[in-house]
Amino acid sequence: MLNRRELIRRLSSFPVIGGIVGSVAPFSVLAAPAQKTPPKRDVFKELGVRTFINAAGTYTAMTGSLMRDEVMDAINFTSKEFCMLDEAQDKVGEQIARLVHAEAAVVTSGAFSGMTLGLAGILTGMDVKKVEQLPHLEYTGMKSEVIIQKGHDIVYNHALTNTGCKIVWVETAEDVAKAVNERTALMHFLHIQSDLGKIQHEEWVALGKKYNVPTSIDIAADVPPVSNLWRFNDMGFSFVVISGGKALRGPQSAGLLMGKKEIIAAARLHMPPRGFNIGRGFKINKEEIFGMYVAIDSYIKYDHDKEWKEWEAGIAHIQNAVKSVPGVTTEVKVPMLGNHTPTLHITWNESVKITSQKLKENLRNASPSIEIAGGGEPNNVQVTVFMLKPGQEKIVATRLKEELTKAVA
Ligand SMILES: *Cc1c(COP(=O)(O)O)cnc(C)c1O
């Protein structure tokens, strides 16, 4: 038991709580639970950084996605101890590989770096001298060309030319036959634009096998469906890359390179902690490595049907609100190849006097601030709900309806 003097001494060292603790405090105050934890430091506010409701989607410019709680738990937990970086990659890679039906896997700093590293691994194999020579390919004996279909042209293919390779563009299987030569390192495929190419996945893999050239596929934004995590490994692509920070809701600066054992092993020669390579800048910390493991493990176990129904309900709520505005029409579309989530397209006629850019601006500049997608056309915007927190669909519905209604007057 504390004596009275000790009690008073301790009590007087507590900060005064709202002036309740006076000189003659009732005993019940002494026994009251400890003071509430002080509010967390709000660095957004402190620095004046706008936060917003994300009804747009998983855009890098909008910082991608929000990590799931279990991912943050893994990040916080692993931040308290040291471990060897390679051991973290070994053990996590082994488990992820098993989950995605790949021979091997490694956590990268995004799908983009996964593409660079996978190709780098193919170019050098386990030859450390070659690893040091990249991105210089001339007179090294390394291959130097990557074959891609014209329809699969996208800015992210720069990840492949970062190795020093050049792209050879093809359209047909005959073009591939002509393009393959002793310099061909890889045949790369872009899933999200597979409808824009003449050659589909299986045929691409078969052509690679026929000419003894490894094949790769970029599925960065292409879950859901969850089965895409293993579909292309099962199909026989030599390596597959996906983003960690899109619908997987892992770390935004992480991704996954998965595929053939020898490619992943060689790719790791180009990664930290090693520093004689083109990939030293693609550092990934242990927290993100474990975060990716938990993101993928829990994503696979997730109730995807339930989540899909929640998305549909959210979209329906917003749709019902905005379609009641005269002159406004709506349509729900689901992109099939990537960003596979119900997407509400909102279109209006000339009786609604607002441009899509102005609508986006009005939503952005109000409180709470809201981001939506679209705006390429003057009278059409798009909304998704897969990045919303529960209940935010109500705010988005109300604000969209308000702004569109105002514009009718
Ligand atoms: C987002 C994206 C990338 C880049 O992925 P990161 O994980 O941000 O490196 C590459 N390709 C496609 C098709 C993408 O959508």
The ligand as a Tripos MOL2 file, in Angstrom:
@<TRIPOS>MOLECULE
LIG
   15    15     1     0     0
SMALL
NO_CHARGES

@<TRIPOS>ATOM
      1 C1          1.1010   -0.5160  -62.1140 C.3       1 LIG1
      2 C2          1.6710   -1.2240  -63.2970 C.ar      1 LIG1
      3 C3          3.0440   -1.4740  -63.3960 C.ar      1 LIG1
      4 C4          4.0140   -0.9680  -62.3800 C.3       1 LIG1
      5 O1          3.8640   -1.6750  -61.2010 O.3       1 LIG1
      6 P1          4.5980   -1.2380  -59.8520 P.3       1 LIG1
      7 O2          4.2210   -2.2930  -58.8870 O.co2     1 LIG1
      8 O3          4.0820    0.1230  -59.4980 O.co2     1 LIG1
      9 O4          6.0610   -1.2060  -60.1350 O.co2     1 LIG1
     10 C5          3.4900   -2.2170  -64.4670 C.ar      1 LIG1
     11 N1          2.6470   -2.6530  -65.4260 N.ar      1 LIG1
     12 C6          1.3220   -2.4170  -65.3710 C.ar      1 LIG1
     13 C7          0.4360   -2.9380  -66.4520 C.3       1 LIG1
     14 C8          0.7920   -1.6720  -64.3080 C.ar      1 LIG1
     15 O5         -0.5310   -1.4560  -64.2390 O.3       1 LIG1
@<TRIPOS>BOND
     1     1     2 1
     2     2     3 ar
     3     2    14 ar
     4     3     4 1
     5     3    10 ar
     6     4     5 1
     7     5     6 1
     8     6     7 2
     9     6     8 1
    10     6     9 1
    11    10    11 ar
    12    11    12 ar
    13    12    13 1
    14    12    14 ar
    15    14    15 1
@<TRIPOS>SUBSTRUCTURE
     1 LIG1         1 GROUP 0 **** ****
